């Protein structure tokens, strides 16, 4: 059988939350599949017909090592989305670089301009959100309303991005749209707890299946199309997070490396993901025949 390896990390050896539905979905399409830890030296990635990065949730702490691994894997087999796309997406500076569609305003900060840049952002927006440019899971996210805000003690190592705090995140929440082969298929709605802005369960947030609207689907597809144009091929999978900013849905994150598919909330996402893997394998097989 054709072999697909699903890359995870050592603290999550059985894959992402709800990920037990992925292997059966792939097997139903004639694909053998199993989870493997990305930095396990015993794994022979070349034995796989395709590798899909799923829950490598330590990559942001070990980015150079992770990207080196990704480059090595794609020299041996098909790596969905690919190392160059991973490198671009690992730095949230990409948010300041997106195309002609609504994005939460994003500016870059580092230690050399921290005070001046933060002051300018506060003057412009009032309350702001500072995030590490390479980060995941809401770690290191800080809200501040002045350069003397005591909450700034929570900053992790820079560089960072700074954005306006979007008030609707505490009322409407954030919407995650799942895009496979360029087409939006589903949505999960996420709401933080109390005065928190992070929607993760770790911080008290909650998630539920949402209704995919024409507005959210189109915005998600435009963001993925932008990445496809930039790299010459449409990402196989993506999660586009968005929130309502000044009355319009705006992209807050474009996740192309290891986005959680919220399979514990929406297990049906396993089927379009499995179809995407099958399509990627067919493309790579066709490319080999032509070459």
C-alpha positions in Angstrom: 0.0 0.0 0.0 1.0 3.6 -0.5 2.5 4.9 2.8 1.7 8.3 4.3 3.6 9.4 7.5 1.9 12.0 9.7 4.5 14.1 11.5 4.0 14.9 15.2 6.3 15.6 18.2 7.5 13.8 21.2 4.9 15.1 23.7 2.1 14.1 21.3 3.2 10.7 19.9 -0.3 9.7 18.9 -1.0 12.9 17.0 -3.2 15.9 17.4 -6.3 16.0 19.5 -9.0 14.0 17.7 -6.4 12.8 15.3 -7.4 9.1 15.7 -9.8 9.8 12.8 -7.1 10.6 10.3 -5.6 7.2 9.9 -8.9 5.5 9.1 -9.9 8.3 6.7 -6.6 7.7 4.8 -7.0 4.0 4.9 -10.5 4.3 3.5 -8.8 5.8 0.4 -6.3 3.0 0.1 -3.5 4.8 1.9 -1.5 3.2 4.7 -0.8 5.8 7.4 0.9 6.1 10.8 2.1 8.8 13.1 5.8 9.4 13.5 7.8 11.9 15.7 9.5 14.4 13.4 12.9 14.4 15.1 13.1 10.6 15.8 16.4 9.5 14.0 15.0 6.0 13.6 12.3 7.1 11.2 13.0 6.4 7.5 11.1 9.3 5.9 12.2 8.2 2.5 10.1 5.1 2.9 7.0 7.2 2.7 5.2 8.2 -0.5 4.1 11.4 1.3 4.7 13.2 4.6 2.1 15.5 6.1 3.2 17.7 9.0 0.4 17.7 11.5 1.2 18.2 15.2 4.9 19.2 15.3 4.0 21.7 18.1 7.6 22.3 19.3 8.7 23.7 15.9 8.6 27.3 17.1 11.2 26.5 19.8 13.5 24.7 17.4 12.8 26.5 14.1 16.3 26.1 12.4 16.3 22.4 13.3 12.7 21.9 12.1 13.3 23.7 8.8 16.5 21.6 8.2 14.5 18.5 8.8 11.8 19.7 6.4 14.3 20.5 3.6 15.8 17.0 4.1 12.5 15.2 3.9 11.3 16.9 0.7 14.5 15.8 -1.0 13.4 12.2 -0.3 9.7 12.3 -0.8 6.6 14.5 -1.2 6.2 16.9 1.7 2.8 18.6 1.7 3.1 22.4 1.5 6.9 22.2 1.6 9.9 23.6 3.5 10.0 27.0 1.8 6.4 27.7 2.6 7.0 26.6 6.2 9.9 29.0 6.5 7.8 31.9 5.3 4.9 31.0 7.4 6.9 30.5 10.6 7.6 34.3 10.8 4.4 36.2 11.5 5.9 39.1 9.6 4.1 37.5 6.7 0.9 39.3 8.0 2.4 42.6 7.0 3.0 41.2 3.6 -0.3 39.7 2.6 -2.3 40.7 -0.5 -5.2 42.9 -1.4 -7.7 41.7 1.2 -8.5 42.5 4.8 -5.9 41.7 7.3 -5.6 42.8 10.9 -3.1 45.7 10.8 0.4 44.3 11.6 3.6 46.2 12.3 7.1 44.8 13.1 9.0 45.4 16.4 12.4 44.5 17.7 14.5 45.6 20.6 16.0 48.5 18.7 12.7 50.2 18.2 10.6 48.6 20.9 9.7 51.7 22.9 9.2 54.0 19.9 7.3 51.4 17.9 5.1 50.4 20.7 4.3 54.0 21.6 3.4 54.7 18.0 1.1 51.7 17.9 -0.6 52.7 21.2 -1.1 56.2 19.9 -2.7 54.8 16.8 -4.8 52.0 18.3 -5.1 52.5 22.0 -4.9 48.9 23.3 -2.5 46.7 21.4 -1.5 43.0 21.2 2.2 42.1 21.0 3.1 38.6 19.7 6.5 36.9 19.1 7.1 36.7 15.4 7.8 33.0 15.7 5.4 31.5 18.2 2.4 29.1 18.7 -0.3 28.3 21.1 -0.7 31.8 22.3 2.6 31.7 24.2 4.1 35.1 24.8 1.0 37.1 23.7 0.8 40.3 25.7 -1.9 43.0 25.7 -0.7 46.6 26.6 -2.2 50.1 26.6 1.0 52.0 27.2 4.8 51.6 27.2 4.6 51.5 31.0 2.0 48.7 31.1 3.0 46.2 33.7 1.8 43.4 31.4 4.8 44.0 29.2 6.9 42.1 31.7 5.4 39.0 30.0 7.2 39.6 26.7 9.2 36.7 25.5 12.3 37.1 23.3 11.8 39.3 20.2 11.4 40.2 17.5 7.6 40.7 17.7 4.6 41.9 15.8 2.2 44.5 17.2 -1.5 44.7 16.2 -4.5 46.6 17.5 -6.6 44.7 20.0 -9.7 43.8 18.1 -12.7 44.2 20.4 -14.9 41.7 18.6 -12.6 38.9 19.7 -14.3 39.1 23.2 -17.8 39.2 21.8 -18.0 37.4 18.5 -14.7 35.5 18.9 -12.4 34.2 16.2 -13.3 32.1 13.3 -11.1 29.3 11.9 -11.8 28.3 8.3 -10.2 25.1 6.9 -9.1 25.2 3.3 -8.0 22.1 1.3 -6.6 22.3 -2.2 -7.7 25.9 -2.3 -11.3 25.4 -1.3 -12.9 26.3 2.0 -14.8 23.4 3.4 -15.7 24.1 7.1 -15.5 26.6 10.0 -15.0 26.4 13.8 -16.0 29.3 15.9 -13.8 30.1 18.9 -14.5 32.4 21.9 -12.1 33.4 24.7 -13.1 33.5 28.4 -13.7 36.7 30.3 -11.2 39.4 29.5 -8.8 37.0 27.8 -8.2 37.3 24.1 -6.6 33.9 23.5 -9.2 31.4 22.3 -7.2 28.3 23.3 -8.7 25.9 25.8 -5.5 26.4 27.9 -6.7 29.9 28.6 -10.3 29.0 29.2 -11.5 29.4 25.6 -14.0 27.2 23.8 -14.7 26.0 20.3 -17.8 24.8 18.5 -18.7 23.9 14.9 -19.5 27.1 13.0 -21.5 28.0 9.8 -19.2 28.6 6.9 -20.5 31.8 5.3 -19.7 33.1 1.8 -17.8 36.0 3.4 -15.5 33.8 5.5 -15.0 31.2 2.8 -14.0 33.8 0.2 -11.6 35.6 2.6 -10.0 32.3 3.5 -9.6 31.3 -0.1 -8.1 34.6 -1.1 -5.5 34.2 1.7 -4.6 30.7 0.5 -4.5 31.9 -3.1 -2.0 34.6 -2.2 0.3 31.9 -0.7 -0.2 29.8 -3.8 0.8 32.6 -6.1 3.8 33.4 -4.0 5.1 29.8 -4.1 3.9 28.6 -7.4 1.5 26.0 -6.0 -1.6 26.1 -3.9 -1.1 24.9 -0.3 -2.6 21.4 0.1 -4.0 22.4 3.5 -4.5 25.6 5.5 -6.3 27.0 8.4 -7.2 30.7 8.1 -8.1 32.5 11.4 -10.1 35.7 11.1 -12.1 38.1 13.2 -14.3 41.1 12.6 -12.2 44.3 12.5 -14.0 47.6 11.9 -17.1 45.8 10.6 -15.2 43.5 8.1 -13.8 40.1 8.5 -10.0 40.3 8.5 -7.3 37.6 8.5 -5.5 37.3 11.9 -3.4 34.2 11.0 -2.7 32.0 8.0 -1.6 28.6 9.2 0.3 26.5 6.7 2.7 24.5 8.8 0.9 22.4 11.3 -2.5 23.9 11.9 -4.7 22.0 14.3 -7.7 20.8 12.3 -9.9 20.8 15.4 -10.8 17.2 14.8 -12.1 16.8 18.3 -14.7 19.5 17.5 -15.2 18.7 13.8 -14.0 15.2 13.0 -15.5 15.5 9.5 -12.4 17.6 8.6 -10.5 14.2 8.4 -12.2 13.4 5.0 -11.2 16.5 3.0 -7.7 16.2 4.5 -7.4 12.6 3.4 -8.7 13.6 -0.1 -6.0 16.3 -0.2 -3.3 13.8 0.6 -4.6 11.4 -2.1 -4.6 14.3 -4.6 -1.1 15.3 -3.7 0.1 11.7 -4.2 -1.6 11.6 -7.6 0.1 14.9 -8.7 3.6 13.7 -7.5 3.1 10.4 -9.4 2.1 12.2 -12.5 5.1 14.5 -12.2 7.4 11.6 -12.0 5.9 10.0 -15.1 6.3 13.2 -17.1 10.0 13.6 -16.0 
